[in-house]
Amino acid sequence: MSDTYNPPHDPLVVIHADHQILIVDKPAGLLSVPGKGEHLSDCLMARILKVFPEALLIHRLDRDTSGVMVFALTPHAQKHIGQQFEKRRTKKTYVARIWGRLEEKTGTVDQPIIVDWENRPLQKICHETGRAAQTDWRVQRYDETGTRVRLYPHTGRSHQLRVHMLHLGHPIIGDPLYATGEARDAPRLMLHSENLKFRHPDGGAGMSYSAKCPF
C-alpha cells in the first residue's frame, strides 16, 4: 500500500439489509477496518456503524479491492456466516484485469501462502511453511495490455488472488504491492469482489449478492 491514505468519500452503498445481515459495496481505496494510528481510523466499518450501530464484522477485503462484503447485524448471524467462511462453504467470485495475455482459458493455482516477514505486508508462496491456498480462474476477454479474468478462490488467504496471479506471471494491473513497471500504472487495483454466495443465518436459504464491476 502507498504511504498516504486518502480514502474515497463515496456514500455508503447498501445492496441489501434485513434483520440479520447487511450487504454493502465497498469502494476501492477504503480500509475495511481501522488501521494503526488515527490517520487510518476512517474505514468501511466505522462508516457502517454510523448508520447500523449494531453491525458486526465477518470478513475483510483489502483496502484497494472493491465489491461485495457481508456484515452481521446480530451475534448469531456473525457466528453463522463466520463459520461458513471458516469451513469454505461460501462461494466468492472476483473480477480482475491482469497484465499480459494469459493464454490458457481456465486453470487452477494451488500454491501455499505465508506472510513475507522481512517485507510485510507482502505475502509469498512457500511450500515449507505456507498455508494451503487454491484459486480457480477463467479468462473473460483480452485487451491491448492485459486479460480480464474471473477468479474463484477456494481459500481466503491474505493477498491470495494477488499472489496467485503474480505466480502465473500476470500481476493484477494497478497493484501497488506486487506489480512493477507499466503493470503498476493504473488509477486503482483492478480487483473487484463481484459476487458472494452463502446461506442466510435465519433458515439457511441460499443467498447470492452481486456488485457491478466498476472497471
PyMOL commands that set and color helices and strands:
alter all, ss='L'
color gray80, all
select helices_A, chain A and resi 38-40+44-51+75-86+117-119+160-167+181-184
alter helices_A, ss='H'
color red, helices_A
select strands_A, chain A and resi 14-17+21-26+66-72+91-99+106-110+113-115+123-125+134-142+146-153+191-199+206-210
alter strands_A, ss='S'
color yellow, strands_A
deselect
rebuild
show_as cartoon
